[in-house]
Amino acid sequence: MAVTPEEYADLAHLRRARDLMDRRYAEPLEVAALAREALMSPAHFARKFRAAYGETPYSYLMTRRIERAKALLRQGLSVTEACMAVGCTSLGSFSARFTQIVGQTPSAYRAQDHRRLRAVPSCVTKVATRPHRPRDAASAS
């Protein structure tokens, strides 16, 4: 199946929006702003993003936030500090999403012994600890 030049262009624009989420995950990001970055309407952007990456823009952003929160919790920040540092404003919603994605509460994750990861390069730790959404959780968002 050949990819058209228009599809390549769409993927490049979607990547710009995804990169924006990766860089500015702690800031309030709305679909309309992300769609502007991708040079698309909000509805078209949401459809194309889900088709390209397998999850909604919001779901992708929350996964990135949880990924960063895991790193902060490993460094000893409190759950509340990690929640606020990654751009979440509701501790309850953050904890529920963290538990859904990681499989344990932020407090339980923080309480674990993470010393074994200190000897591992950060690029490897990032990949090894990256949250993996259960299939049903990604489709529900």
C-alpha positions in Angstrom: 0.0 0.0 0.0 1.6 3.2 -1.2 1.6 6.3 1.0 0.6 9.5 -0.8 2.5 12.8 -0.6 -0.5 14.2 1.3 -0.4 11.4 3.9 3.4 12.0 4.4 2.6 15.7 4.9 -0.1 14.9 7.4 2.3 12.6 9.3 4.9 15.4 9.5 2.3 17.8 10.8 1.0 15.3 13.4 4.6 14.7 14.5 5.0 18.5 15.1 1.9 18.4 17.4 3.2 15.2 19.2 6.6 16.8 19.6 4.9 19.9 21.1 3.2 17.6 23.7 6.5 15.9 24.5 8.2 19.3 25.1 5.4 21.2 26.8 3.6 18.3 28.6 3.4 20.3 31.9 1.5 23.2 30.3 -2.2 23.3 29.6 -2.6 22.0 26.0 -5.9 22.0 24.2 -6.8 20.1 21.1 -7.4 23.3 19.2 -3.8 24.5 19.9 -2.4 21.1 18.9 -4.5 21.1 15.8 -3.2 24.5 14.8 0.4 23.2 15.2 -0.6 20.4 12.9 -2.3 22.8 10.5 -5.6 20.9 10.8 -9.1 21.5 12.2 -9.5 20.1 15.7 -11.8 17.2 14.6 -9.7 16.3 11.7 -6.5 16.4 13.9 -8.1 14.2 16.5 -9.1 11.6 13.9 -5.7 11.6 12.2 -3.8 11.5 15.4 -5.7 8.5 16.7 -5.2 6.8 13.3 -1.5 7.5 13.3 -0.6 6.8 16.9 -3.4 4.5 18.2 -4.7 6.8 20.9 -6.3 10.2 21.3 -4.2 13.3 21.7 -5.4 13.6 25.3 -4.5 10.0 26.0 -1.0 10.5 24.5 -0.5 13.6 26.6 -1.5 11.9 29.8 0.8 9.0 29.1 3.7 11.4 28.7 2.7 13.1 31.9 2.6 9.8 33.8 5.9 8.9 32.3 7.5 12.1 33.6 5.7 11.7 37.0 7.2 8.2 37.4 10.7 9.8 37.0 9.9 12.5 39.6 8.5 9.9 42.0 11.7 7.8 41.7 13.6 11.0 42.6 11.7 11.3 45.8 9.1 14.0 45.1 5.8 13.7 46.8 2.8 12.5 44.8 1.3 16.0 45.0 4.5 17.6 43.9 4.8 15.2 40.9 1.2 15.8 40.0 1.6 19.5 39.9 5.0 19.4 38.2 3.6 17.5 35.2 0.7 19.8 34.7 -2.1 18.0 36.3 -4.4 20.1 38.5 -6.5 17.4 40.1 -4.7 15.0 42.4 -7.6 12.5 42.3 -7.7 12.4 38.5 -3.9 12.2 38.3 -3.9 9.3 40.8 -6.7 7.4 39.0 -5.0 7.8 35.6 -1.6 6.9 37.1 -3.1 3.7 38.6 -4.9 2.9 35.3 -1.7 3.2 33.2 1.0 1.9 35.7 -1.1 -0.7 37.5 -0.4 0.7 41.0 -1.0 3.9 42.9 1.5 6.7 42.7 2.2 6.3 46.4 2.9 2.6 46.0 5.2 3.3 43.0 7.1 6.0 44.9 7.5 3.6 47.9 9.3 1.0 45.8 13.1 0.6 45.8 14.3 2.2 42.6 18.0 2.0 43.4 18.5 -0.6 40.8 17.7 1.9 38.1 20.4 4.4 39.2 23.2 2.4 37.5 21.2 2.3 34.3 21.7 5.2 31.8 18.7 7.5 31.8 17.9 6.8 28.1 17.5 3.1 28.9 15.6 3.8 32.1 13.2 6.0 30.1 12.4 3.1 27.7 12.3 0.4 30.5 9.9 2.4 32.7 7.7 3.9 29.9 4.0 3.4 30.7 2.2 1.0 28.5 -1.5 1.5 28.3 -3.7 -1.5 28.4 -5.6 -1.8 25.1 -9.0 -1.2 26.7 -7.7 2.0 28.5 -6.4 3.5 25.3 -9.7 3.0 23.5 -11.7 4.4 26.4 -10.0 7.8 26.3 
